[in-house]
Amino acid sequence: MFFSKYYKQQLENLSVGSGKEFVKFETARLVSIYILIVCMI
């Protein structure tokens, strides 16, 4: 799945990255949740 692959990459960035990377990860998570909700409707 695309999402799990993307999350794995983001988590790797998070472990070596800074707060900026964390913000990017949180934004990506929120966007993906939004997309999933829209798809369910």
C-alpha positions in Angstrom: 0.0 0.0 0.0 1.1 3.5 -0.8 0.3 4.9 2.6 2.2 2.4 4.7 5.2 2.9 2.5 4.9 6.6 2.8 4.5 6.4 6.6 7.6 4.2 6.9 9.6 6.8 5.1 8.2 9.6 7.3 9.0 7.6 10.4 12.5 7.2 9.3 12.7 10.9 8.7 11.3 11.5 12.1 13.9 9.3 13.9 16.8 11.2 12.3 15.0 14.5 11.7 14.1 17.6 13.6 10.8 19.2 14.7 10.3 20.4 11.2 10.2 16.8 10.0 7.7 16.0 12.7 5.4 18.8 11.6 5.6 17.4 8.0 4.7 13.9 9.4 1.7 15.2 11.3 0.5 17.1 8.3 0.8 14.1 6.1 -1.1 12.0 8.7 -4.0 14.5 8.9 -4.2 14.8 5.1 -4.4 11.0 4.7 -7.1 10.7 7.4 -9.0 13.4 5.6 -8.7 11.5 2.3 -9.9 8.3 3.9 -12.9 10.0 5.4 -13.8 11.6 2.0 -13.5 8.2 0.3 -15.8 6.6 2.9 -18.6 9.2 2.3 
